[in-house]
């Protein structure tokens, strides 16, 4: 099976759903942000502060393209779609899934999160504007799953069902 790439805005549940889905599918799960942190021995927020977003995005592309393209579930950072090369690569090498959640729900999850460099010290309107700006990029995914209001179990099942449907369709 081609690899599965979970994309979506920060706070949508990519990592949590990814871990549950990987268990269900019997696949290893790899998180691009975690790999970058391990390779650089710095947290994402510190990479942003010390080197800037552009440098981080280059690391993200490099990391993505070094991953297995078969039998792996990859959870990505929320901004991976800001580089069109990454979208094209995920779509070419696997099943790209956009986990959507209502921006209001996302804001509730992110409001007091100081670990995310693009949310820290931002107002609700600015975060929602960033989400809205990225929406057309996320919408390039093969599959969109709306997770708003779903439990982890239900969200995982919805993604699993979407993958089964995708695997059984010509593409």
C-alpha positions in Angstrom: 0.0 0.0 0.0 1.2 3.5 -0.8 2.0 5.7 2.3 -0.8 7.8 3.9 -0.1 11.5 4.6 -2.3 13.2 7.2 -2.5 17.0 6.6 -4.5 19.7 8.1 -4.2 22.9 10.2 -2.5 22.8 13.6 -4.7 21.5 16.4 -6.9 19.4 14.1 -5.6 16.1 15.6 -3.2 14.8 13.0 -0.8 13.3 15.5 -3.5 11.8 17.7 -5.7 10.4 14.9 -2.5 9.3 13.1 -1.4 7.2 16.0 -4.8 5.6 16.4 -5.1 5.0 12.7 -1.6 3.5 12.4 -2.5 1.0 15.2 -5.7 0.1 13.4 -3.9 -0.4 10.1 -0.8 -2.1 11.5 1.5 0.6 10.0 4.4 2.5 11.5 3.6 6.2 12.1 6.2 8.9 11.5 5.7 12.6 12.4 7.6 15.0 10.3 7.9 17.6 13.0 9.3 15.0 15.5 11.8 13.9 12.9 13.0 17.4 12.3 13.3 18.0 16.1 15.3 14.8 16.5 17.6 15.7 13.6 18.2 19.2 14.7 18.1 18.5 18.4 15.8 21.6 18.7 12.0 22.0 19.2 10.1 23.4 16.2 9.4 26.7 18.1 13.2 27.1 18.6 14.0 26.3 15.0 11.5 29.0 14.0 13.0 31.5 16.4 16.7 30.7 15.5 16.5 30.0 11.8 13.1 31.3 10.6 10.1 29.8 8.9 11.8 29.5 5.5 14.6 27.3 6.9 12.1 25.1 8.7 10.1 24.6 5.5 13.2 23.5 3.7 13.9 20.9 6.4 10.3 19.8 6.2 10.5 19.2 2.4 13.8 17.3 2.8 12.4 15.2 5.7 9.2 14.4 3.8 11.1 13.2 0.7 13.4 11.0 2.7 10.5 9.0 4.2 9.2 5.6 2.9 6.5 5.9 0.2 5.0 2.5 1.0 3.3 1.1 4.2 3.9 4.1 6.4 1.5 6.6 7.9 3.0 10.1 8.0 1.6 12.9 10.2 2.7 16.3 8.9 3.1 19.8 10.3 0.2 22.1 9.6 2.2 24.3 7.2 3.7 21.5 5.0 1.2 22.5 2.4 2.6 26.0 2.0 5.2 24.5 -0.3 3.5 23.2 -3.4 6.3 20.7 -4.0 5.3 19.0 -0.8 1.6 18.7 -1.9 2.7 17.3 -5.3 5.1 14.9 -3.7 2.5 13.5 -1.2 -0.1 13.1 -3.9 2.3 11.4 -6.2 3.7 9.0 -3.6 0.7 8.2 -1.5 -2.8 9.1 -0.3 -3.0 12.7 1.0 -5.7 13.2 3.5 -6.9 16.6 4.8 -8.3 16.5 8.3 -10.7 19.4 8.5 -12.1 20.9 11.7 -14.2 24.0 12.1 -11.9 27.0 12.7 -13.8 27.9 15.9 -13.0 24.4 17.3 -9.4 24.7 16.2 -9.1 28.1 18.0 -10.5 26.6 21.2 -7.7 24.0 21.1 -4.9 26.4 20.2 -5.9 29.4 22.2 -3.5 28.8 25.1 -0.9 26.7 23.3 2.5 28.4 23.6 4.4 25.6 21.8 3.1 26.6 18.3 5.2 29.4 16.8 2.6 30.5 14.3 -0.1 30.9 17.0 1.9 32.3 19.8 0.9 35.9 20.4 -1.7 35.8 17.7 -5.4 36.9 17.9 -8.2 34.6 17.0 -8.9 36.5 13.8 -5.3 36.1 12.7 -5.3 32.3 13.3 -8.6 31.9 11.4 -7.2 34.1 8.6 -4.1 31.8 8.4 -6.4 28.7 8.3 -8.5 30.4 5.5 -5.4 31.2 3.5 -4.2 27.6 3.7 -7.6 26.0 3.0 -7.2 25.9 -0.8 -3.8 24.2 -0.3 -5.3 21.5 2.0 -8.2 21.1 -0.4 -5.8 19.6 -3.0 -5.7 16.4 -1.0 -7.2 13.2 -2.4 -9.5 12.9 0.6 -11.1 15.4 3.1 -12.5 14.1 6.4 -14.4 16.5 8.6 -13.5 15.7 12.2 -15.4 18.5 13.8 -17.3 17.1 16.8 -16.1 13.6 16.3 -14.5 11.5 19.1 -11.1 10.1 18.4 -12.6 6.7 17.7 -15.2 8.1 15.3 -12.6 10.3 13.5 -10.2 7.4 13.2 -13.0 5.2 11.8 -14.0 8.0 9.3 -10.4 8.3 8.0 -10.1 4.5 7.9 -13.3 4.2 5.8 -12.1 6.9 3.5 -8.8 5.1 2.9 -10.6 1.9 2.1 -12.8 3.7 -0.4 -9.8 5.4 -2.0 -7.8 2.1 -2.2 -10.7 0.5 -4.0 -11.1 3.3 -6.6 -9.0 3.8 -9.7 -6.4 6.6 -9.3 
